[in-house]
Amino acid sequence: MRATTAFNKMLAIPGACVAAVTFTPEGIVVDLKRRGKRLRCSCGWSTRAVYDRSTRSWRGLDLGASKLVLRAEIRRLACRGCGRVRTEDVPWARPGSRFTGDFEDVVAWLAQRMDKTAITRLLRCSWAAVANIVARVVADQLDDARLDEVYRIGVDEVSYRKGHRYLTVVADHDRDGAVIWAGEGKKAATLQQFYDQLGQTRTAQLQAVSMDLGAAFKKATDAKAPQARQCADPFHVIALANEAIDKALRWAWNIERDKAKHAAAAAGPKPRGRPPAGSPPPPRDQARWVKHTRWALLKDPDQLKPKQLEVLHELRRTGSVLYRCWQLKEGLRDLYRLSDPADAPAHLDWWLAWACRSRIPAFVALSKTVRTNRDRILAAVELGLSNSKLEGLNSKIRLINHRGYGHHSAAALIAMIYLCCGGLTIQLPTER
């Protein structure tokens, strides 16, 4: 069998046949001969008129331990659709690429599962080449149809670099949290870019949007999708209650510390040496004890250890304000434990009245925030929506960023997010 025939069968290059095979110290060079006479631009316009010709090489999948290079004549055409001179498309490679489509598909498939350093060592290509390949494959595979039939979405931001550099991520609740859009920044204008890309018709179909309690995403949604019900993420609501407990804890600790200072000043200087035998034990450092009640106040009651339960019982027996803080926090959490969501408005109104009369500054301020976002909180309870999938997605995005040891630009990271979290399925050459 001739070498050209063998390589024709092995490579199965679409739209071309093998004209010659050369074995060089750098690898195997396969010269291709085009079958078609028409030139086709990436915009779809085609012609037979040739502007000029040149020879170009493309890196292919390795054959054993040898690199494979495809070499062919490539032509340029004066494209009427683009209005300028363009290089023709070839069926075995993506526009503007110096790698074959099979090589890029394998790189993208590996990038979904391993770090770029391992890919560069396995396939003997550069780090920058892997990043560019991922961007091209994502641009080729990402379909605008992913924005069709989108009814319930979640919006969240994730930090990807020091210096308050953020990405805004939009996920589809009905597609198991798949990413449908990502953009740089976390302002209202960033989310408005998503709504603009979604279009008026598809934006009008949105039924619910889950988000945090920030004003930026609310402003963009009010302007672009006023009909969609906004759902405040329960995690962020309870996080505010935990912050209120921390503030109350610092307030109680300062009070106990001041009491200890005044008591020490009234008692005079502490006697030197060890206390005599049989003397009563020194009094407990109440400020230190209050400081160490934090985890008993913040943890889920079902996960409290016996010593932490004893702390809660002592706070209840002594009538401590910290026990009322714990009750207020658990009362707010009970809003999301109701068996019937129809009881949520009455429960929330009861909690708001209780928090306003508590005379605890941190929870009085929290009640004002909750009252401002009352409709959004009740919508989350009624529809059962939260940003839990987005929070898990943020952890995966941080892992992707860490696995790549950071990315040189937001666009490179966004391409990796689409590749790994956008539901893209890369078909390997062996699966065709």
Buried (B, 14 or more C-beta within 10 A) or exposed (E): EEBBEEBBEEBEBEEBBBBEBEEEEEBBBBBBEBEEEEBBBBBEBBBEEEBEEEEEBBBBBBBEEEBBBBBBEBBBBBBEEEEEEBBBBBEBBBBEBEBBBBBBBBBBBBBBEEBBEEBBEEBEBEBEBBBBBBBBBBEBBBEEEBBEEBEBBBBBBBBBBEEEEBBBBBBBBEBEBBBBBBBBBBBBEBBBBBBEBBEEEBBEBBEBBBBBBBEBBBBBBEEBBEEBBBBBBBBBBBEBBEEBBBBBBBBBBEBBBEEBEEEEEEEEEEEEEEEEEEEEEEEEEBBEEBBEBBEBBBEEEEEBEEEBEEBBEBBBEEEBBBBBBBEBBBBBBEBBEBEEBEEBBEBBEEBBEBBEEBEBEBBBBBBEEBBEBBEBBBBBBBBEBBBBBBBEBBEBBEEBBEBBEEBEEBEBBBBBBBBBBBBBEBEEBEEE
